[in-house]
Structure formats: structure tokens, C-alpha cells
Amino acid sequence: MKGISTYQYLLDYRKNVGPGLFVLLDPDRKSISELLETATTAEQNGAAALLFGTSFLSGNTFHESLQAIRSTVTIPLLLFPGNSSQVTKNVDAILLLSLLSSRNPQFLIGEHVIAAPMIKHLQVEVISVAYLLIESGKITTAEFVSGSLPIPRDKPELAVAHALAGEQLGFKLVYLEAGSGAKHPVPSEMIRSVKNELTIPLIVGGGIRSEDGIRTAVQSGADFVVVGTHFEQFGVSQLRDFVAALNG
């Protein structure tokens, strides 16, 4: 990554390597040693990047965990913040999420206004993300905390319109999110419909628990696939297989 931005790294990765796996690390769900094990295994087995953050932070090891991970791995470490209180300089870039599927101003722009002076002071790279919650068969933490309705899973045209609005507003990535521990992943028809209309990279996450789930997301058009809960519940023994599944 020497000499290039983290965002350019992601663009180059997609162009030169292919679809990538993002491994999500939630500091509220695992100990520091367990997070480190997942992070190092992810790097050793070809993950494109690590995401770090949580929708609802209740523990007190956030910064300690982050510093330990950053001092150990070399692949990009991206902040995936639930709100402005999670902003930190100890990452390669911040995924600045605007919850475009919501009509709650706090997560559309309110948290961003609070975070903006801190981010400028810290001089951390920002990657703006059009973040869309997709109905997953259960109420997820992200849905509950944000007080927003997800896009119905049988309405791909709504997802397309929101994603296009994000691209037209200048966002650098679109993220279709079924939510942590989702009952169902984002439907393949929705992924395909959104990807067909975008020129910026598409991230898909939530409810992906198997190699087949990875393949389905990628074959439908996902540029990057996020997996977190599965590794939290079952460990990292399948990480290599999940990365291999990105290419069929």
C-alpha cells in the first residue's frame, strides 16, 4: 500500500486480484486474544482487509483491541463505526457510513457532523459509503439502534434507486447490509440488480455463513463480501476455504 490511498488499494485489489473478503471484528463479542487470532488468520489466508467496529458498543476494550490488531497485521484495517464515538486514528481508513436506507437524520448526517472536526484533526483517510440495510428475516442490532426500516428484500428496485442516489451524491462505495447475525443474506437478485447499475464497488454482508454463500454473493456481483458472525460463532478454521470460494 506504499504511496497509495487505502481506497486506491481496494480499487486495485478488485481489478488485479478479483473479489475480496472483508473480515469483520466486533470488539464487544470477543476477547483481545480472540480478535488477534482472527485478524492474523485472516491475513495469512488472503483476506483483502479487516473491518473493526460495532453497531452497539458496551465493552471497554475498543481502543486496546484496535491498537493490538494494528500492531500485528499489515493488511488494511478499516474502521466500521456504529457512531461518532468510535472515531480513532488507529486505522488505515474510516468507512464513513451514511445510512441512506433510513430517514433518521442522525445516521444520515447527524453523526457525521459530530465526527467531522475529529476526523479532520486526526487526518485519517475517509472512504464515504452509501450504507443500505436490507430486510433479513429478523430485527438486527443495526436496524434497532438506528431506528430505521430496512429495504424490503423483495424490492430490488428500491435498493437500486438508493444505491444510484449514493453514487450520484459522490459516495465511493455502496454496502448492502443484511445485518450482523441476519437470518437471511441479501437476495442474489437484489445484488445483481444493484451491481448492474453501479460504476463504484459494491460490498455485501450479513447472513453469509458458508462457501456457497460467498459464491452466490460474488456471482451476483459483489466486489467485496463481509463475514463476521460466522467466524465469531465457529472459529476461523474455514477462513481459507471462504477466501478460495471468492473465485468459484
C-alpha positions as CSV (number, residue, x, y, z in Angstrom):
1,M,0.0,0.0,0.0
2,K,3.0,2.3,0.0
3,G,2.3,5.5,-1.8
4,I,-1.4,4.9,-2.5
5,S,-4.6,5.5,-0.6
6,T,-6.5,2.7,1.1
7,Y,-9.3,3.4,-1.4
8,Q,-7.0,3.0,-4.3
9,Y,-5.7,-0.2,-2.8
10,L,-9.3,-1.5,-2.8
11,L,-9.8,-0.5,-6.4
12,D,-6.5,-2.1,-7.4
13,Y,-7.4,-5.2,-5.5
14,R,-10.7,-5.7,-7.3
15,K,-9.0,-5.0,-10.7
16,N,-5.9,-7.1,-10.2
17,V,-6.9,-9.9,-7.8
18,G,-10.6,-10.2,-8.0
19,P,-13.4,-10.1,-5.4
20,G,-12.2,-9.8,-1.8
21,L,-13.1,-10.9,1.7
22,F,-13.5,-8.4,4.5
23,V,-13.4,-10.0,7.9
24,L,-15.4,-8.0,10.5
25,L,-14.0,-7.9,14.0
26,D,-16.5,-6.8,16.7
27,P,-14.7,-5.7,19.9
28,D,-17.8,-6.4,22.0
29,R,-18.1,-10.1,21.1
30,K,-14.6,-11.4,21.5
31,S,-11.6,-11.0,23.8
32,I,-8.5,-9.2,22.5
33,S,-6.6,-12.5,22.1
34,E,-9.5,-14.0,20.0
35,L,-9.7,-10.9,17.9
36,L,-6.0,-11.1,17.2
37,E,-6.3,-14.8,16.3
38,T,-9.0,-14.0,13.8
39,A,-7.1,-11.0,12.4
40,T,-3.8,-12.9,11.9
41,T,-5.6,-15.9,10.4
42,A,-7.4,-13.6,8.0
43,E,-4.2,-12.0,6.8
44,Q,-2.4,-15.4,6.5
45,N,-5.2,-16.8,4.4
46,G,-5.7,-14.0,1.9
47,A,-8.4,-11.7,3.3
48,A,-8.4,-8.3,1.5
49,A,-9.0,-6.2,4.6
50,L,-10.3,-6.2,8.2
51,L,-13.3,-4.2,9.4
52,F,-13.4,-3.1,13.0
53,G,-16.4,-1.8,14.8
54,T,-19.8,-2.5,16.2
55,S,-23.4,-1.2,16.0
56,F,-23.7,-1.0,19.8
57,L,-20.6,-0.7,21.9
58,S,-21.0,-1.8,25.5
59,G,-17.5,-3.0,26.4
60,N,-14.3,-1.1,27.3
61,T,-11.6,-2.8,25.2
62,F,-12.3,-1.0,21.9
63,H,-9.1,1.0,21.7
64,E,-6.9,-1.6,23.3
65,S,-8.1,-4.2,20.8
66,L,-7.7,-1.9,17.9
67,Q,-4.1,-1.0,18.8
68,A,-3.2,-4.7,19.3
69,I,-4.6,-5.6,15.9
70,R,-2.9,-2.7,14.1
71,S,0.5,-3.5,15.5
72,T,0.2,-7.1,14.4
73,V,-1.3,-7.2,10.9
74,T,-0.3,-5.4,7.7
75,I,-3.5,-5.7,5.5
76,P,-5.7,-2.7,5.6
77,L,-7.6,-2.1,8.9
78,L,-10.8,-0.2,8.2
79,L,-13.0,1.4,10.9
80,F,-16.6,0.3,10.6
81,P,-18.1,2.7,13.2
82,G,-21.6,2.4,14.7
83,N,-21.4,6.1,15.6
84,S,-19.1,9.1,16.0
85,S,-17.8,7.9,19.4
86,Q,-15.8,5.2,17.7
87,V,-13.7,7.6,15.5
88,T,-10.0,6.9,16.0
89,K,-6.7,7.5,14.2
90,N,-5.5,3.9,14.8
91,V,-6.8,2.6,11.4
92,D,-5.8,2.9,7.8
93,A,-9.1,4.5,6.8
94,I,-12.6,5.2,8.1
95,L,-15.6,3.8,6.3
96,L,-17.8,6.9,6.7
97,L,-21.3,5.2,6.6
98,S,-24.4,7.2,5.7
99,L,-27.5,5.1,6.2
100,L,-29.3,6.1,3.0
101,S,-32.0,3.5,3.5
102,S,-33.1,5.3,6.7
103,R,-35.0,8.5,7.1
104,N,-33.4,9.0,10.5
105,P,-31.3,12.2,10.2
106,Q,-28.9,11.1,13.0
107,F,-27.5,8.3,10.8
108,L,-27.9,10.1,7.5
109,I,-25.8,13.2,8.5
110,G,-26.0,13.9,12.3
111,E,-23.2,11.6,13.4
112,H,-21.1,12.8,10.5
113,V,-21.3,16.4,11.6
114,I,-20.2,15.4,15.1
115,A,-17.3,13.3,13.7
116,A,-16.1,15.8,11.0
117,P,-13.9,18.0,13.2
118,M,-12.4,15.0,14.9
119,I,-11.6,13.3,11.6
120,K,-10.0,16.4,10.2
121,H,-7.9,16.8,13.3
122,L,-6.8,13.2,13.2
123,Q,-6.1,13.3,9.4
124,V,-7.4,9.9,8.8
125,E,-8.4,8.8,5.3
126,V,-12.1,8.8,4.8
127,I,-14.0,6.4,2.4
128,S,-17.6,7.5,2.1
129,V,-20.1,4.6,2.0
130,A,-23.7,4.6,1.0
131,Y,-25.0,2.1,3.6
132,L,-28.2,0.3,2.9
133,L,-29.9,-2.0,5.4
134,I,-31.8,-4.9,3.8
135,E,-34.6,-6.9,5.4
136,S,-33.1,-10.2,6.7
137,G,-35.9,-12.0,8.4
138,K,-35.2,-10.6,11.9
139,I,-34.6,-7.3,13.6
140,T,-30.8,-6.8,13.6
141,T,-28.9,-4.6,16.0
142,A,-28.1,-2.1,13.3
143,E,-31.8,-1.8,12.5
144,F,-32.8,-1.4,16.1
145,V,-30.1,1.1,17.1
146,S,-30.6,3.2,14.0
147,G,-34.4,3.2,14.4
148,S,-34.9,2.6,10.7
149,L,-36.8,0.3,8.5
150,P,-34.7,-1.9,6.2
151,I,-35.4,-2.0,2.4
152,P,-37.8,-5.0,1.8
153,R,-35.9,-8.0,0.4
154,D,-38.4,-8.4,-2.4
155,K,-38.0,-4.8,-3.6
156,P,-34.7,-4.7,-5.6
157,E,-35.8,-1.6,-7.4
158,L,-35.8,0.3,-4.1
159,A,-32.2,-0.9,-3.4
160,V,-31.2,0.2,-6.9
161,A,-32.6,3.7,-6.5
162,H,-30.9,4.2,-3.1
163,A,-27.6,2.9,-4.4
164,L,-27.8,5.1,-7.5
165,A,-28.6,8.1,-5.3
166,G,-25.5,7.3,-3.3
167,E,-23.2,7.1,-6.3
168,Q,-24.7,10.3,-7.7
169,L,-24.1,12.0,-4.4
170,G,-20.4,11.1,-4.6
171,F,-20.1,8.1,-2.3
172,K,-17.1,5.9,-3.1
173,L,-18.7,2.5,-2.1
174,V,-22.2,1.0,-1.8
175,Y,-22.8,-1.5,1.0
176,L,-25.8,-3.8,1.0
177,E,-26.1,-5.0,4.7
178,A,-28.5,-7.7,5.9
179,G,-27.1,-7.1,9.4
180,S,-25.0,-9.0,11.9
181,G,-26.5,-12.4,12.6
182,A,-29.1,-11.9,9.8
183,K,-31.5,-14.8,9.3
184,H,-31.2,-14.4,5.5
185,P,-28.4,-12.8,3.4
186,V,-29.1,-10.1,0.8
187,P,-31.0,-11.7,-2.1
188,S,-28.9,-12.5,-5.1
189,E,-31.5,-10.8,-7.4
190,M,-31.0,-7.6,-5.4
191,I,-27.2,-7.8,-5.5
192,R,-27.4,-8.3,-9.3
193,S,-29.8,-5.5,-9.9
194,V,-27.7,-3.0,-7.9
195,K,-24.4,-4.1,-9.4
196,N,-25.8,-3.7,-12.9
197,E,-26.4,0.0,-12.3
198,L,-23.3,1.0,-10.4
199,T,-19.8,2.0,-11.5
200,I,-18.4,2.1,-7.9
201,P,-17.6,-1.1,-5.9
202,L,-20.3,-3.0,-4.1
203,I,-19.9,-4.5,-0.7
204,V,-22.3,-7.2,0.5
205,G,-22.6,-8.5,4.1
206,G,-24.8,-10.1,6.7
207,G,-26.0,-13.7,7.0
208,I,-23.2,-15.2,4.9
209,R,-22.3,-18.4,6.6
210,S,-20.8,-20.8,4.0
211,E,-18.7,-21.1,0.9
212,D,-21.8,-21.3,-1.2
213,G,-23.0,-18.1,0.4
214,I,-19.7,-16.4,-0.7
215,R,-20.0,-17.8,-4.2
216,T,-23.6,-16.7,-4.6
217,A,-22.8,-13.1,-3.5
218,V,-19.8,-12.9,-5.8
219,Q,-21.5,-14.5,-8.8
220,S,-24.4,-12.0,-8.3
221,G,-22.0,-9.0,-8.4
222,A,-20.4,-8.4,-5.0
223,D,-16.9,-6.9,-5.3
224,F,-16.3,-7.4,-1.6
225,V,-18.0,-9.8,0.8
226,V,-18.1,-9.3,4.6
227,V,-18.2,-12.2,7.1
228,G,-18.1,-11.7,10.8
229,T,-20.7,-13.5,12.9
230,H,-19.8,-16.9,11.4
231,F,-16.2,-16.6,12.5
232,E,-17.3,-15.4,15.9
233,Q,-19.5,-18.5,16.4
234,F,-17.5,-21.2,14.8
235,G,-13.9,-20.0,14.8
236,V,-11.6,-19.3,11.8
237,S,-10.9,-22.8,10.5
238,Q,-12.9,-22.2,7.4
239,L,-11.3,-18.9,6.5
240,R,-9.0,-20.3,3.8
241,D,-12.0,-22.0,2.2
242,F,-14.1,-18.8,2.3
243,V,-11.3,-16.9,0.5
244,A,-11.0,-19.7,-2.1
245,A,-14.7,-19.6,-2.7
246,L,-14.4,-16.0,-3.9
247,N,-13.1,-17.3,-7.2
248,G,-15.6,-20.1,-7.6
